[in-house]
Amino acid sequence: MAGSRAHSLYRRYSDRKDGLPRGSAAARTGPRLPARTPTDRALHDLMVLSQALFGAPDEGEILRLAMDHIAAAGPYSAEAGYLTVGGDLVPTPRNGQQHASAVGRRVRELAGQDGPVAVPGRPWGRAMGLRGLEGLHGYLVVTSRSRPTEAERSLLTTLVGHTAAALSVAFAQRRRREDALELGRLREERTALQRKLISVVAELGYERAVHALLAGVAASSGGGEEAVTRALHRLTGLPALAEDRFGRLRSWTGPGRPDPYPEPDPVRRDQMLHAVAREAGPVRMEDRLVALVRLQGEILGVLALVDVRDEADEHTVFALGHAAKSLSLELAHLRDLAEVERRLHRELVDDLLAGTAGAGAYARSEAVGHDLHRRHYIVVVRWSNRTADESFAQAVARAASAVGMRSLLTRHSGHVVLVADDRPPARALYEALARETGTRSGTIGVSAPCDAVDAIPQHYREAQRALDVRRHSRERYGATFFDELGLYRILGPGSDYRELETFVHEWLGRLIDYDSLHHAAMVETLSRYFDCGGNYDETADSLAIHRSTLRYRLQRIRDIGGHDLADVEDRLNLQVATRVWKIVLGGPG
């Protein structure tokens, strides 16, 4: 239909010459105006096409119209057109598409960018994105029987821009229609719910109806915040939400949920809680109606309705207040369950750290939902301004959960201990705890990987050593892995022969392997170099080699080992490693 309009517009304008109807006296006798150039005619055709594009009834018709009249911009043909539907590119049906599948694959490979498209028999082809402020609306794939001139490319870009603008308008109009329909549906649904509720009120009384609905929905759904907010939304027609004591979202039912949910401000949160606590029931706070969820005076969280238009009446206020009481009982029950679970976790961790868990450790871990068969790491957390009480233990648990750690937790000897089933993101854990506590004055130590339950006590000592080394270093706050201690791993109490071997392998393993494979003496050269205090002449004499040969070997040592002899820490660790290799482990000497 829009294509017919465009053709009629072309005929209407083509029946005129230099702005005058053909055959008129003025056209016959008037002064001759300069003849139109091909570019002038193309611009004129594009203007007519632009009017037709913006008058098209929908996005599909806009794209088809642009494809049908692509020749107005130059020696072009429209190979394919695509519209973005539900995040995917959907082709527009078109007769005679011989290379549709290959073109479609190429367009999807472009991932939203413009790019060349190869079509047999066409020396030039390009996929051009149809973009608006909202993003990519689709693609127009254009080929040419000859390589376009600069002017023809400019005309094509103009046509694509007009097509994209027309699509933006069409998309916006469709969204407005959909939003209007959805708003009407929600209003009708809310009206129907209110009428149904009024009917219930007439029979049983509004309060009994609210009580029955909340109790019935919560029981059938298994209870919890989600069941209560779902019931509250059904009762009021308004979006219902539950937050914990600190302002973190626990459940949202209804439209309009922010994504991401805003991060709570602790100061403003406390001010809001105190303001609501001073009132007897729900309180309006900006665009929300808020009720506290509390048990025996302790605030457990918040239940709220989003009421942007201030539509809440006394029935809505009553439903919110009753739902808050119902949720208080639910959260109290969940808290009791959580406390039992925490106690079971801690008893298991205490036994694991002490080495007394025994053969039943795996069964006990499965009972609390944790898999001890995986490789584990022991994490020790200490914060200088916090005692290792229940409040701090819960803060550690929240931070660990926030960074994706799966772990068991206990309090032990002034610090919190986690048994994590994967290498923990310790530095991310430190940052999360710094936010939780409001201070960065904390230290985290992490053990080497632990593959057996009976080795957990040893790895617990490793985590403590990592923490102690960090606390006595210049940068005392942060996270340290036992793997990263280097020399300090063997300077503390409890070091054993296996640990010495691990240290030597870490610093000299590549050189030892190279010597064995090539019958070389790189480790011995490095040892003599350190024994001679880094003096080139003395080292060369002791090895009976030329100074240039020594220089070459030291460069090879740097290349093979990957360590920097000029770095103080690398130099220290390498020197100690060569001593241990020669004296303790019996290396060549």
C-alpha positions as CSV (number, residue, x, y, z in Angstrom):
1,M,0.0,0.0,0.0
2,A,2.8,2.4,0.9
3,G,4.6,1.3,-2.2
4,S,1.6,2.4,-4.3
5,R,1.6,5.7,-2.6
6,A,5.3,6.2,-3.4
7,H,4.7,5.4,-7.1
8,S,1.8,7.8,-7.2
9,L,4.0,10.4,-5.6
10,Y,6.7,9.8,-8.2
11,R,4.2,10.2,-11.0
12,R,2.8,13.4,-9.5
13,Y,6.3,14.9,-9.3
14,S,7.4,13.6,-12.6
15,D,4.5,15.2,-14.3
16,R,6.1,18.5,-13.5
17,K,9.1,20.0,-15.1
18,D,11.1,22.7,-13.4
19,G,8.2,23.2,-11.0
20,L,5.6,23.8,-13.7
21,P,3.0,21.4,-15.2
22,R,4.0,20.0,-18.6
23,G,2.3,21.6,-21.5
24,S,1.5,24.9,-19.7
25,A,2.1,28.2,-21.5
26,A,4.7,29.2,-19.0
27,A,6.5,26.0,-19.7
28,R,6.4,26.6,-23.4
29,T,7.3,30.3,-23.5
30,G,9.0,31.1,-20.2
31,P,12.7,31.3,-19.7
32,R,14.6,27.9,-19.7
33,L,15.9,26.9,-16.3
34,P,19.1,24.9,-16.0
35,A,18.5,21.2,-16.6
36,R,18.4,18.9,-13.6
37,T,21.4,16.8,-13.0
38,P,21.1,13.1,-12.1
39,T,22.1,14.0,-8.5
40,D,19.2,16.6,-8.4
41,R,16.8,14.0,-9.7
42,A,18.0,11.4,-7.1
43,L,17.7,13.9,-4.3
44,H,14.2,14.7,-5.5
45,D,13.2,11.0,-5.6
46,L,14.7,10.5,-2.1
47,M,12.6,13.4,-0.8
48,V,9.4,11.8,-2.2
49,L,10.5,8.4,-0.8
50,S,11.2,9.9,2.6
51,Q,7.6,11.2,2.8
52,A,6.3,7.7,1.9
53,L,8.6,6.1,4.5
54,F,7.2,8.2,7.3
55,G,3.7,7.6,6.2
56,A,4.0,3.8,6.1
57,P,1.8,1.9,8.5
58,D,4.4,-0.4,10.2
59,E,8.0,-1.3,10.3
60,G,7.7,-4.1,7.8
61,E,6.2,-1.8,5.2
62,I,8.9,0.8,5.8
63,L,11.6,-1.7,5.1
64,R,9.9,-3.2,2.0
65,L,9.3,0.4,0.7
66,A,13.0,1.2,1.1
67,M,14.1,-2.0,-0.6
68,D,11.7,-1.5,-3.5
69,H,13.1,2.0,-4.2
70,I,16.7,1.6,-3.4
71,A,17.5,2.4,-7.0
72,A,16.6,6.0,-6.3
73,A,20.0,6.4,-4.7
74,G,22.2,4.9,-7.5
75,P,23.0,1.7,-9.3
76,Y,21.8,-0.4,-6.3
77,S,19.8,-3.5,-5.6
78,A,18.3,-4.5,-2.3
79,E,19.5,-8.0,-1.6
80,A,17.9,-8.4,1.8
81,G,16.3,-6.6,4.7
82,Y,16.2,-7.5,8.4
83,L,14.2,-6.2,11.4
84,T,15.2,-6.7,15.1
85,V,12.5,-8.7,16.8
86,G,13.0,-9.9,20.3
87,G,16.7,-9.5,20.1
88,D,17.0,-11.5,16.9
89,L,17.3,-10.4,13.2
90,V,14.3,-11.5,11.2
91,P,14.5,-11.3,7.4
92,T,11.8,-9.5,5.5
93,P,10.2,-11.8,2.8
94,R,11.3,-10.9,-0.7
95,N,10.9,-12.7,-4.1
96,G,14.0,-13.7,-5.9
97,Q,16.5,-14.0,-3.0
98,Q,19.0,-16.5,-4.3
99,H,21.7,-16.0,-1.6
100,A,19.5,-15.4,1.4
101,S,21.2,-18.0,3.7
102,A,24.7,-16.8,3.0
103,V,23.7,-13.1,3.4
104,G,21.9,-13.9,6.6
105,R,25.0,-15.6,8.1
106,R,27.2,-12.7,7.1
107,V,24.8,-10.1,8.6
108,R,24.7,-12.0,11.9
109,E,28.5,-12.2,11.9
110,L,28.7,-8.4,11.8
111,A,27.1,-8.3,15.3
112,G,25.5,-4.9,14.9
113,Q,28.3,-3.3,12.9
114,D,28.2,-2.2,9.2
115,G,30.3,-4.3,6.9
116,P,30.9,-5.7,3.4
117,V,28.8,-8.5,2.0
118,A,29.9,-10.7,-0.9
119,V,27.2,-11.6,-3.5
120,P,28.2,-13.5,-6.7
121,G,27.9,-11.3,-9.8
122,R,28.0,-8.0,-7.8
123,P,31.3,-6.2,-7.4
124,W,30.1,-4.2,-4.4
125,G,27.9,-5.1,-1.5
126,R,27.4,-3.8,2.0
127,A,25.2,-4.5,5.1
128,M,24.1,-1.2,6.6
129,G,22.6,-1.0,10.1
130,L,19.3,0.8,10.6
131,R,20.0,2.5,14.0
132,G,18.0,4.7,16.3
133,L,18.4,6.1,19.8
134,E,17.1,2.8,21.2
135,G,19.7,0.7,19.3
136,L,19.7,-1.4,16.2
137,H,16.4,-1.7,14.4
138,G,17.6,-3.9,11.6
139,Y,19.8,-4.1,8.5
140,L,19.5,-3.2,4.8
141,V,21.8,-5.3,2.6
142,V,22.6,-3.4,-0.7
143,T,24.6,-4.5,-3.7
144,S,25.7,-2.6,-6.8
145,R,26.3,-3.6,-10.4
146,S,29.2,-1.1,-10.4
147,R,31.4,0.4,-7.7
148,P,29.4,3.4,-6.4
149,T,30.7,6.9,-6.7
150,E,31.2,9.2,-3.6
151,A,27.9,11.0,-4.4
152,E,26.0,7.7,-4.9
153,R,27.4,6.5,-1.5
154,S,26.2,9.7,0.1
155,L,22.7,9.3,-1.4
156,L,22.6,5.7,-0.1
157,T,23.7,6.8,3.4
158,T,20.9,9.4,3.3
159,L,18.3,6.8,2.3
160,V,19.5,4.4,5.0
161,G,19.3,7.3,7.6
162,H,15.7,8.2,6.5
163,T,14.7,4.5,6.7
164,A,16.2,4.2,10.2
165,A,14.5,7.4,11.4
166,A,11.1,6.2,10.0
167,L,11.7,2.8,11.8
168,S,12.4,4.7,15.1
169,V,9.1,6.6,14.7
170,A,7.2,3.4,13.9
171,F,8.8,1.5,16.9
172,A,8.0,4.4,19.2
173,Q,4.4,4.6,18.1
174,R,4.0,0.8,18.5
175,R,5.5,1.0,22.0
176,R,3.1,3.8,22.9
177,R,0.2,1.7,21.7
178,E,1.4,-1.3,23.7
179,D,1.9,0.7,26.8
180,A,-1.5,2.2,26.5
181,L,-3.0,-1.3,26.1
182,E,-1.0,-2.6,29.1
183,L,-2.1,0.3,31.3
184,G,-5.7,-0.2,30.3
185,R,-5.4,-3.9,31.0
186,L,-3.8,-3.3,34.4
187,R,-6.5,-0.8,35.3
188,E,-9.2,-3.2,34.2
189,E,-7.5,-6.0,36.2
190,R,-7.3,-3.8,39.3
191,T,-10.9,-2.8,39.0
192,A,-11.9,-6.4,38.6
193,L,-9.9,-7.4,41.7
194,Q,-11.4,-4.5,43.7
195,R,-14.9,-5.5,42.7
196,K,-14.2,-9.1,43.7
197,L,-12.8,-7.9,47.0
198,I,-15.8,-5.7,47.6
199,S,-18.0,-8.8,47.0
200,V,-16.0,-10.7,49.6
201,V,-16.3,-7.8,52.0
202,A,-20.1,-7.9,51.6
203,E,-20.2,-11.5,52.6
204,L,-17.5,-12.0,55.2
205,G,-16.1,-8.6,56.1
206,Y,-13.0,-7.1,54.6
207,E,-10.7,-8.0,57.4
208,R,-11.6,-11.7,57.4
209,A,-11.1,-11.8,53.6
210,V,-7.6,-10.3,53.8
211,H,-6.7,-12.7,56.6
212,A,-8.0,-15.7,54.6
213,L,-6.3,-14.7,51.4
214,L,-2.9,-14.1,53.0
215,A,-3.0,-17.2,55.0
216,G,-4.2,-19.4,52.1
217,V,-1.7,-18.0,49.5
218,A,1.2,-18.2,51.9
219,A,0.4,-21.8,53.0
220,S,-0.1,-23.0,49.4
221,S,3.1,-21.4,48.2
222,G,5.3,-22.6,51.0
223,G,5.5,-19.3,52.9
224,G,8.3,-16.7,52.8
225,E,8.6,-13.2,51.4
226,E,7.7,-14.1,47.9
227,A,4.4,-15.7,48.9
228,V,3.4,-12.7,51.0
229,T,4.3,-10.1,48.4
230,R,2.4,-12.1,45.8
231,A,-0.7,-12.2,48.0
232,L,-0.4,-8.4,48.8
233,H,-0.1,-7.6,45.1
234,R,-3.3,-9.6,44.4
235,L,-5.1,-7.8,47.2
236,T,-4.1,-4.3,46.2
237,G,-3.2,-4.3,42.5
238,L,0.0,-2.4,43.5
239,P,3.6,-3.6,43.1
240,A,4.6,-5.2,46.5
241,L,8.1,-5.7,47.7
242,A,10.1,-7.0,50.7
243,E,13.5,-5.7,51.8
244,D,15.8,-6.9,54.6
245,R,16.9,-4.7,57.5
246,F,19.7,-3.2,55.4
247,G,17.6,-2.3,52.3
248,R,18.5,-5.2,50.1
249,L,15.6,-6.5,47.9
250,R,14.2,-9.9,49.0
251,S,11.1,-10.1,46.8
252,W,9.2,-8.0,44.3
253,T,5.8,-8.8,42.8
254,G,4.3,-6.6,40.1
255,P,5.5,-4.4,37.3
256,G,8.2,-1.7,37.5
257,R,11.0,-3.5,39.3
258,P,14.2,-1.4,39.0
259,D,17.1,-3.2,37.4
260,P,19.6,-3.0,38.9
261,Y,18.0,-2.5,42.3
262,P,19.4,0.7,43.9
263,E,22.2,0.2,46.5
264,P,20.9,1.3,49.9
265,D,22.4,4.3,51.7
266,P,22.9,3.1,55.4
267,V,22.3,6.6,56.9
268,R,19.1,7.3,55.0
269,R,18.0,3.7,55.7
270,D,18.3,4.1,59.4
271,Q,16.5,7.5,59.3
272,M,13.6,5.9,57.3
273,L,13.3,2.9,59.7
274,H,13.2,5.2,62.8
275,A,10.6,7.4,61.1
276,V,8.3,4.4,60.4
277,A,9.0,2.9,63.8
278,R,7.5,6.0,65.5
279,E,4.1,5.4,63.8
280,A,1.6,2.7,64.8
281,G,1.1,1.3,61.2
282,P,2.1,1.8,57.6
283,V,3.7,5.1,56.7
284,R,3.9,6.9,53.3
285,M,7.5,7.5,52.3
286,E,7.7,9.4,49.0
287,D,6.0,7.0,46.4
288,R,5.8,4.0,48.8
289,L,3.6,2.9,51.6
290,V,5.9,1.3,54.1
291,A,5.3,-1.1,57.0
292,L,8.0,-2.6,59.3
293,V,8.4,-6.3,59.7
294,R,9.5,-6.9,63.3
295,L,9.5,-9.4,66.0
296,Q,9.5,-8.5,69.7
297,G,10.7,-5.0,68.9
298,E,13.6,-6.1,66.6
299,I,13.3,-4.8,63.0
300,L,13.7,-7.8,60.6
301,G,12.9,-5.9,57.4
302,V,10.4,-3.8,55.4
303,L,7.2,-4.6,53.4
304,A,6.1,-1.9,51.0
305,L,3.7,-1.0,48.2
306,V,4.7,1.2,45.3
307,D,1.9,3.8,45.1
308,V,3.1,6.5,42.7
309,R,-0.3,8.0,42.1
310,D,-1.3,8.0,45.8
311,E,-4.2,5.6,45.2
312,A,-4.0,3.7,48.5
313,D,-7.1,3.8,50.7
314,E,-7.9,2.4,54.1
315,H,-8.4,-1.1,52.7
316,T,-4.9,-1.0,51.1
317,V,-3.4,0.2,54.4
318,F,-5.1,-2.6,56.4
319,A,-3.9,-5.2,53.9
320,L,-0.3,-4.0,54.1
321,G,-0.3,-3.9,57.9
322,H,-1.8,-7.4,58.1
323,A,0.7,-8.7,55.5
324,A,3.6,-7.2,57.6
325,K,2.5,-9.2,60.6
326,S,2.2,-12.4,58.6
327,L,5.7,-11.8,57.1
328,S,7.1,-11.3,60.7
329,L,6.1,-14.8,61.6
330,E,7.5,-16.2,58.4
331,L,10.9,-14.5,58.9
332,A,11.1,-15.5,62.6
333,H,10.6,-19.1,61.5
334,L,13.2,-18.8,58.8
335,R,15.6,-17.2,61.3
336,D,15.2,-20.2,63.6
337,L,15.9,-22.6,60.7
338,A,19.0,-20.5,59.7
339,E,20.3,-20.6,63.3
340,V,20.1,-24.4,63.4
341,E,21.8,-24.6,60.0
342,R,24.6,-22.2,61.2
343,R,25.2,-24.3,64.3
344,L,25.5,-27.5,62.2
345,H,27.9,-25.8,59.9
346,R,30.1,-24.5,62.7
347,E,30.2,-27.8,64.5
348,L,31.3,-29.5,61.3
349,V,34.0,-26.9,60.6
350,D,35.3,-27.0,64.2
351,D,35.7,-30.7,63.9
352,L,37.4,-30.4,60.5
353,L,39.9,-27.8,61.8
354,A,40.6,-30.0,64.8
355,G,41.0,-33.1,62.7
356,T,38.3,-34.9,64.6
357,A,35.5,-35.0,62.0
358,G,36.3,-38.7,61.2
359,A,34.7,-40.9,58.5
360,G,31.3,-39.3,59.0
361,A,32.5,-35.9,57.7
362,Y,31.3,-36.5,54.2
363,A,27.8,-37.5,55.3
364,R,27.6,-34.5,57.7
365,S,28.6,-32.2,54.9
366,E,26.0,-33.6,52.6
367,A,23.4,-33.1,55.3
368,V,24.1,-29.3,55.3
369,G,24.3,-29.1,51.5
370,H,28.0,-29.0,51.1
371,D,30.3,-31.2,49.0
372,L,33.5,-32.1,50.8
373,H,34.7,-34.3,48.0
374,R,35.9,-31.2,46.1
375,R,39.2,-29.4,46.4
376,H,39.0,-27.0,49.3
377,Y,40.8,-23.8,50.6
378,I,40.8,-22.6,54.2
379,V,40.2,-18.9,54.6
380,V,40.9,-17.0,57.8
381,V,39.4,-13.5,58.2
382,R,40.4,-10.9,60.9
383,W,39.3,-7.3,61.2
384,S,41.2,-5.1,63.6
385,N,38.2,-3.0,64.8
386,R,35.8,-6.0,65.0
387,T,35.6,-8.9,67.4
388,A,34.8,-12.2,65.9
389,D,31.2,-12.2,67.2
390,E,28.0,-13.3,65.6
391,S,27.5,-10.0,63.9
392,F,30.9,-10.1,62.2
393,A,30.5,-13.7,61.3
394,Q,27.2,-12.9,59.5
395,A,28.9,-9.9,57.7
396,V,31.6,-12.4,56.5
397,A,28.9,-14.8,55.3
398,R,27.1,-12.1,53.4
399,A,30.3,-10.9,51.8
400,A,31.3,-14.4,50.8
401,S,27.9,-15.0,49.3
402,A,28.1,-11.7,47.4
403,V,31.3,-12.7,45.6
404,G,30.0,-16.2,44.8
405,M,31.8,-18.3,47.4
406,R,30.3,-21.6,48.5
407,S,31.7,-22.3,51.9
408,L,31.2,-23.5,55.5
409,L,31.9,-21.0,58.3
410,T,32.8,-20.8,61.9
411,R,34.3,-18.5,64.5
412,H,37.6,-19.6,65.9
413,S,40.2,-18.0,68.2
414,G,39.4,-14.4,67.4
415,H,38.9,-14.8,63.7
416,V,36.3,-16.2,61.3
417,V,37.2,-19.3,59.3
418,L,35.7,-20.4,56.0
419,V,36.1,-23.8,54.3
420,A,35.6,-22.9,50.6
421,D,35.1,-25.5,47.9
422,D,37.0,-23.5,45.2
423,R,39.9,-21.1,45.0
424,P,38.3,-18.1,46.7
425,P,38.3,-14.6,45.1
426,A,40.0,-13.3,48.3
427,R,40.7,-9.8,47.1
428,A,37.0,-9.4,46.0
429,L,36.1,-10.8,49.4
430,Y,38.3,-8.2,51.1
431,E,36.6,-5.4,49.1
432,A,33.1,-6.7,49.9
433,L,34.0,-6.9,53.7
434,A,35.4,-3.4,53.6
435,R,32.0,-2.2,52.3
436,E,30.1,-4.3,54.9
437,T,32.2,-3.1,57.8
438,G,32.9,0.5,56.6
439,T,36.6,0.1,57.1
440,R,39.6,-1.4,55.2
441,S,41.5,-2.4,58.4
442,G,41.2,-6.1,57.8
443,T,43.4,-9.1,56.8
444,I,42.5,-12.3,55.0
445,G,44.8,-15.4,54.8
446,V,44.2,-18.3,52.3
447,S,45.7,-21.7,52.4
448,A,47.1,-23.8,49.6
449,P,44.6,-26.1,47.9
450,C,43.5,-29.0,50.1
451,D,42.6,-32.4,48.5
452,A,41.8,-34.5,51.6
453,V,39.7,-33.9,54.6
454,D,42.4,-35.1,57.0
455,A,44.7,-32.4,55.7
456,I,42.4,-29.6,56.6
457,P,44.2,-28.9,60.0
458,Q,47.5,-28.4,58.2
459,H,46.0,-26.1,55.6
460,Y,44.3,-24.2,58.4
461,R,47.8,-23.5,59.8
462,E,48.8,-22.4,56.3
463,A,46.0,-19.9,56.2
464,Q,46.9,-18.6,59.6
465,R,50.5,-18.2,58.5
466,A,49.5,-16.2,55.4
467,L,47.4,-14.0,57.6
468,D,50.2,-13.4,60.2
469,V,52.7,-12.7,57.5
470,R,50.4,-10.1,55.9
471,R,49.6,-8.5,59.3
472,H,53.3,-8.0,60.1
473,S,54.2,-6.7,56.6
474,R,54.3,-3.1,55.5
475,E,50.9,-3.4,53.8
476,R,49.2,-5.1,56.7
477,Y,45.6,-4.9,55.3
478,G,44.4,-7.0,52.4
479,A,44.4,-10.6,51.3
480,T,47.3,-13.0,51.0
481,F,47.5,-16.6,49.6
482,F,49.9,-19.1,51.2
483,D,51.0,-19.9,47.6
484,E,52.3,-16.3,47.3
485,L,54.4,-16.2,50.5
486,G,57.6,-17.4,48.8
487,L,60.5,-17.5,51.4
488,Y,58.1,-16.8,54.3
489,R,56.5,-20.2,53.8
490,I,59.7,-21.9,55.1
491,L,60.6,-19.4,57.8
492,G,57.7,-20.0,60.1
493,P,57.2,-22.8,62.6
494,G,56.1,-26.2,61.3
495,S,58.1,-26.1,58.0
496,D,58.9,-29.6,56.7
497,Y,61.0,-31.2,54.0
498,R,58.1,-31.4,51.6
499,E,57.6,-27.7,51.9
500,L,61.3,-27.0,51.2
501,E,61.0,-29.1,48.0
502,T,57.9,-27.2,46.9
503,F,59.7,-23.9,47.5
504,V,62.8,-25.0,45.5
505,H,60.7,-26.3,42.7
506,E,58.7,-23.1,42.5
507,W,61.9,-20.9,42.1
508,L,64.3,-23.3,40.4
509,G,62.1,-26.0,38.8
510,R,62.5,-24.7,35.2
511,L,66.3,-24.4,35.5
512,I,66.6,-27.9,37.1
513,D,64.6,-29.4,34.2
514,Y,66.6,-27.5,31.6
515,D,69.9,-28.8,33.2
516,S,68.6,-32.3,33.2
517,L,67.5,-32.2,29.6
518,H,70.5,-30.4,28.1
519,H,73.2,-31.6,30.5
520,A,73.8,-28.0,31.5
521,A,74.8,-26.3,34.7
522,M,72.5,-23.3,35.0
523,V,71.5,-23.9,38.6
524,E,75.2,-24.3,39.6
525,T,76.1,-21.1,37.7
526,L,73.4,-19.2,39.6
527,S,74.5,-20.6,42.9
528,R,78.2,-19.6,42.3
529,Y,77.0,-16.2,41.2
530,F,75.2,-15.6,44.5
531,D,78.1,-17.1,46.5
532,C,80.5,-14.6,44.8
533,G,78.2,-11.7,45.8
534,G,77.2,-11.1,42.1
535,N,80.8,-10.3,41.1
536,Y,81.3,-11.3,37.4
537,D,85.0,-11.9,37.5
538,E,85.0,-14.0,40.7
539,T,82.1,-16.0,39.4
540,A,83.7,-16.7,36.0
541,D,87.0,-17.7,37.7
542,S,85.3,-20.1,40.1
543,L,83.5,-21.8,37.2
544,A,86.6,-21.6,34.9
545,I,84.7,-19.9,32.1
546,H,85.0,-16.6,30.3
547,R,83.2,-13.5,31.5
548,S,81.2,-13.3,28.3
549,T,80.1,-17.0,28.8
550,L,78.9,-16.1,32.3
551,R,77.0,-13.1,30.9
552,Y,75.3,-15.4,28.4
553,R,74.4,-18.0,31.0
554,L,72.9,-15.4,33.3
555,Q,70.7,-14.1,30.5
556,R,69.6,-17.6,29.7
557,I,68.8,-18.1,33.4
558,R,66.6,-15.0,33.3
559,D,64.9,-16.3,30.1
560,I,64.3,-19.9,31.3
561,G,63.4,-19.2,34.9
562,G,61.3,-16.1,34.2
563,H,62.7,-14.3,37.2
564,D,64.4,-10.9,37.4
565,L,67.8,-11.0,39.1
566,A,67.6,-7.2,39.6
567,D,64.4,-7.5,41.6
568,V,65.2,-7.6,45.4
569,E,62.5,-10.1,46.2
570,D,63.3,-12.4,43.3
571,R,67.0,-12.2,44.1
572,L,66.4,-13.1,47.7
573,N,64.1,-16.1,47.0
574,L,66.4,-17.4,44.3
575,Q,69.5,-17.2,46.5
576,V,67.7,-19.0,49.4
577,A,66.4,-21.6,46.9
578,T,69.9,-22.3,45.5
579,R,71.2,-22.7,49.1
580,V,68.4,-25.2,50.0
581,W,68.9,-27.0,46.7
582,K,72.7,-27.5,47.3
583,I,72.8,-28.0,51.1
584,V,69.4,-29.5,52.2
585,L,68.3,-31.3,49.0
586,G,71.8,-32.4,48.0
587,G,72.1,-30.7,44.6
588,P,75.5,-30.7,42.8
589,G,78.1,-28.7,44.8
